[in-house]
Amino acid sequence: MNYFEGDFGPQVVELAEQKGAARLALKAAAKAQLPDRNVRTHEKCWYEPIVDRDLMSLAVRFTLSQPITAAVPPGDPDLWRMMAEVGGNFTPITDDEIEILKTEAKSNIPIFVHPAA
């Protein structure tokens, strides 16, 4: 979901692709920043993970539809399995589905914040 915040995700992917660098997708199943990182819903996630299977499917399909080299699943075993399962059923994401993700992302606190230029 952080990919849409500040519009720096597409810039990073494009620059890496131009330079022939590998593109490792991290936090594809991350939803938002936790209000308090000391209060976690999943021990191995310092962020709020996507736990809804349909939303995770959209997020993972979006990620796998980008020009990436690999995507890293979450450290939580249950979320790891869910991401592997939805990724195993990959179909390219549609423009309408991307709009659903953008709408969902608007209500989240970004995990990574791009510093003001």
N, C-alpha and C positions, 0 to 999 in steps of 0.2 A: 504494500500500500504506500510505502514511503517513496516509491518510484515517481509518483505524481506530484509530490510536494516540492515546490520551488522549481520544478521543471529541470532539475539538474541530472536526473537519471538518464534521460535520452542523450544528453550531452556527453556524459561519461561513457555510455555504451558506444556512441558514434566515434568518439576520439580513440577509444581502445581498438575499435574495429579498424579505423584508418591506420593505426600504428601496427596492426597485426598482433596485438596483444590478446592473450586469453581473457575471456570474460567470465568470471566466477560469480554466479548469482547467490548472494547471501540474503537471508531473511525473507525468502519468498513467502513463507507462511507466517510472517510477522504482521500484526494488525496495527499496533500503536505503542507508544511509550507508556510505561506504567507511571501512574501518578507518584508512586513511591516504590523505588526499585527494591526496597527491603521487604516489600509485601508482594510475593510472587504467587501466581496461580499454578505455575509449573516450575519445579525446582531448577531446572536447567535453562529456563528462559528468563532473561533479564528484561524482557519486553512482554507486551500482551500478545500472545500468539493467536492465530486464527484457529478457533476450535470448531466452527461450523463447517461441516463437510462440503456443502455447496459453495460457500464462500472460498474455502481453501481450494476447491477445484478450479474456480475462476482465477484465483491468484496464481496458482501453479501453472495453469494453462497460459495465462498471460506471460509469466516468466519464461516458460518453455517456447513461447512464440517469438521471443526476442532473439537476436543473434548472439547467443551466449555459448560458452564452452561447456559449462556444467552448472547445476544448481545443487546447493547444499541443503539437506533437510534439517529440521530443528533437532536439538539435542535430546528432547523429551522422547522416550521410546514410543509412546502412543501416537504422538504427533508425527514422529518419523515414519511410522508405519502408514498413517493416513496419507502423508504426502507421497510416499512411495506408491500407494494404491491409486491415488488420483492421478499421479504422474504416469503411471502405467497405462492409464486409459486416455492418454493425451489425444486431443484434437485441437487444431489451432483455434485461438480465441477470435470471436467476431467483434466488429466495431460496437455493436449494441451491448455486448458483454463488457467491453472496456468502459463504456459509459456507466454501467452498474458499478464497476470498481471505483471509478472516479467519484461517483456520488457517495459511495461508502467511505472513501478516504477523506472526504471533506469533514467528517465528524470525528476524525481521529487526531490525537496528538502525535506529530511525526516522531519517529525514532531518531532520525538523524536530521539535523537542521543545517542547511547550507548557510555559511556565514555571509553576511551582507557584503556585496562587492564594493 
